[in-house]
Amino acid sequence: MPRVSLDAAAREREYSPSSCIGGDYAPYLERYRVESEGAHRTLPVQRDLRYGAAPRALIDFFPATALAGSRPGLLVYLHGGYWQELSKESSAFLAPAWHAAGFAHAVVGYTLAPAATLPAIVAESRAALAWLRAHAVDLGFDPENVVVAGSSAGGYLAAAVGGRPSRDAGHPAVTHAGPGVRGIVPISGIFDLAPLVGTSINDALGLDAATAATLDLLRSPDRFPPAVVAWGEIETREFRRQSRAFASRLAADRTPCTTLEIAARNHFDVVLDLADPRTALFAAARALFAGPPPR
């Protein structure tokens, strides 16, 4: 779907996801925090595994229940917050459902803007995935059975981590995270960043038109793994358009892609469907993994 022309006020509104829910998203953040505290309290977890030198370059890892001769798949989660809010500590709410389903789970922390640029945040996210794969034997998961999910800004990061340079694209040298991941689950993501330039969202990010163009995943020469692209029914037109546009880009590349518009969900609670085994989003994400999960 092509980019639409919006004036400054319209772009500010369309890229403010809380505009669809009256502006108050604090209750959703509080739910993330409470459910994440419960996961940390009740599940086995290795906290603050360091993958880089930055203070927030840490991972919380929830191992799967050990079964003889098995190597479970790993779901990696990259949190949202427009790359300038939230943390791994409040983003562990997926862990109980995926632990119960037999999967390992990793929640990635990364440096927030303005302390880091968006290219640096992408690089950190790729470094986190590379670190996880390098330590797969010690952590007890299958490094070839990894799916990366993220919500909102994390949806962009999940796609960026999963992208691989095309062989014939002449893509600039970028530090990608080793062999590609098995699948990606970008939820309510932004994939074309140009509309953010000139909005208040960009005050911390400092994007200019040239940088936004280099980070544009809709026009990137990268190839992507199979995907589940999801968004809430109660989202701004631009957020819905962005997800549909990314799904269309995958379809043009003949990349397997499941698209889901989740009824009665908004930008902040749609990710909670990924924490519920009864939902279509959970089932579609689980289907990206190779073979049956360990039981």
N, C-alpha and C positions, 0 to 999 in steps of 0.2 A: 504494500500500500504506500503510495507516494506521500512525502512530507507535505503537510498543508501549511499555507501561509497564515500566520497569526500575528496580531499586534502584540505589543509588550504586555499589556494587561491580560490578554487572553492566554499568552504563554505562561505568565505567572500563575494564573488560576489553573490551567490545565496540567501544569507540572507540580502543583501542590496537591498531593493525593488526599489530604484531609479535607479539601474543599467539598468532597462528596458526602462527608459525614458531619458537617457542621463545624469542622475545624479542630475538634478535640480528640486527639488520638492517644492521649495519656492513658486511658483505661486499657488499651491494647498493649502498650508497653509494660504496664503493670502486670498484665496477664503473662506476658513473656517472662518477666522477672520471677514471678511466683512459681510458674511451672518449671522454669529452669532450676530454681533453687530446689524444687522437689526432685528433679532428675539427679542433681549433684548429691543430694542427701540419700537417695534410695538405690542408686545404681553404682556398680563398680566403675571407677573413673580414674584415669591418670591425668592430673591437672597440670597446666602450665608447662607442657613440653615445648622446649624452645627450638624454633626452626630458623631463627635469624637474630641479628644483633639488636634490632629495635625493641623498645620496651614492650610493645604490644604484639610482637612476633611470637605468639604462643598458641598452642593447640590444647584443647581439652579432648581427650580420647576415651571413648566408652567402648571397651572390648566386648566382643560377643561371648556368649557362654561357650566355654571350650568343649569341643567334641573331638574324640580321637579321630585323627586322620582327616579332619576337615579344615578348610581355610575359608572363612566367611567372606562375603563381599563387604565393601566399606561405602557408606554414604557420608560424603563430606558436605558440610553446610557453611556457607558464607553469608553473614548477616547483612541486613539492609541498614538504612539510616542515611541515605544520600551520601555515603562515604564520609560522613562527619558526625554521626551519632551511633549509639548502641555499642555493644561489645559481645565478646564470646560468652561472658558470664551470664548475660540475659538471653542467650540464644541456644540453650540446650534443651528446649522444649520438645524437639523431635525425638530425643534419645529414648524415652520409654517405649514408644511404639516400635521403633526400629530394633531396639534390643529384644523386645518380645518376639519380633519376627525372625530373629536369628542373625542380624547383621551387626557389624561393628559400625561405630559412628564417630566422626571427628568434627569438632566445632572450631573454626579458625578465627583467631584474632588478627587484626591488621592495624597499621597506623592510620589514624583518621586525618582528614583535611581539617585545617590548613597545614598541619605538621608534615603531611606528605601530599605530593601531587597525585592525580589519578593514575598516570603511568607508573609511578612508584608503588601505588596500592595494587595495581595489576601484577607488577613484578613480585611483590610480596606474596600475593595469592598463589602465583605459580610456584614460588619457592616453597610455600607450605605444602603444596601437592607433591612436589619433588621430594621433600623431606619425608613425607608420609610413605611414599612408594619405596624410598631407600631404606626405611625402617620397618617395612611390612613384615619381615620374618619375626623380628623381635616383638612387634605389636600383635601378630597373629592373624593377619588378614591376607587375602589374595590380592596382590598388587595389579593383577590384570582384570580385576572385577570391581572397579571403582566408579561410582556415579557421583557427580558434583551437583549440588542443588544450591539455590540462593533466592532470596526474595528482594524485590525492588532493586536497590543498588547492588545487592548481592546476586540478583538475577543476571545483571550485566557481568559481574565477576565470574559467575559460574560458566557463562558462555565464553568469556575471554579465556578462561583457564582451559576450556575444552577445545578451543580452536587450534587447528594445526595448519601451518603454511602449506599452500598448494605447491606441488613439485615444479610447476611451470609459471608460478606467479611472480618470481623475482622479488619475493617478500623480503623486507629488510631483516637483518639479523636480530632475532628476539630470543630471549632465554625462555623457551617453553619447558614444560615440566616432564620431559622424557616422553615415552610412548603415550599416545592419547588415552583419555579416559573412555570408559565404555558408554557413558551417556551423561547428559546434562538435563537439569530440571530448572530452567529459569522461570520464576514466578513473578508476574507483574513487573517485568524488567524494563529498563531503558537500554536501547541498543544503538540509537542514533542520538549523539549527545549535543549536536549543534543547537537544538532549540533551548538548551539550558543557558547558553551564552546570552548575557543581558538580563537574566533573572536574578533574584536574590539568592537563589540556590547556588549560583556560581560565585558568590562572594568569597566563600571559603575554598572553592575548587580552583579558581583562577584559570579556567579554560579560555582559550582564544579559538578563533575559527580554525586555525591550522591544526592545533592539538586535537580539537574535537573531530576533525576529519581523519586524523591518523588513528583515532580510537573508535571510529564508526564500524560497528560490526555488521551493519546491513550491506555495506559496500566493501568490506574487507575481502581480500583474496583468500582468507583462511577457509578451510573446510572444517565442518563440525561433526561430532558424533551424533548418533540417534538422540532425539530430544523429546521431552515433554514440556510444552510451552503452555503455561496456565495463567489465568488472570481472573479477577473477581467481576461479577456482573455490575457491582456498584463501584465503578472506576471512572475516571475522567475519560473523555473521548481520546485524548492523546495517549494515555497509558494503554487503553485497549488497542489503539492503532499501532503502537510500538510493538506489542506482542504479536499482533497479526502480521505485521510487516516482517518480523523475524521468522515467524513460521513460514511465510511465503518465500522468504529467501532460502530457507532450508528445503522447501519443496522444489524450488528452481534448481537446487543442487542434487535433487533426488535423494536427500537425506531423510531417513525415516523420522517422522515427527507426529506426535499426538498433540492435538490442541484441545484445551479445556477452558471454557468459560464457566466459572463456578457460580451457580445461582445463589443469590442472597448473600454473597460474600463481598467484602470491600478490600481495599488495598492492604489493610492491616491484619485482617483475620483470615484472608484466603490461605495464607501459609499454614494455618492451623489444620487445614485438611490433610497436609502432609504428615501430620502427627496422629492421624486417625485411620486405622486399618480398614474401616468400613467405607471409605470414600473412593471415588474414581481417581482422584489425584494420587493417593497412596498406591492404589493398584497399578496405575500406569507407571509410576516411578519404580516400583518393585519389578515390573516387567522388563525394565532396561538391564537388569542384572543377568548375567549368564547362569543358566541352570537353576535348579531349586535352591533356596537358601537352606543352610543347616537348621535342623530342628533339635 
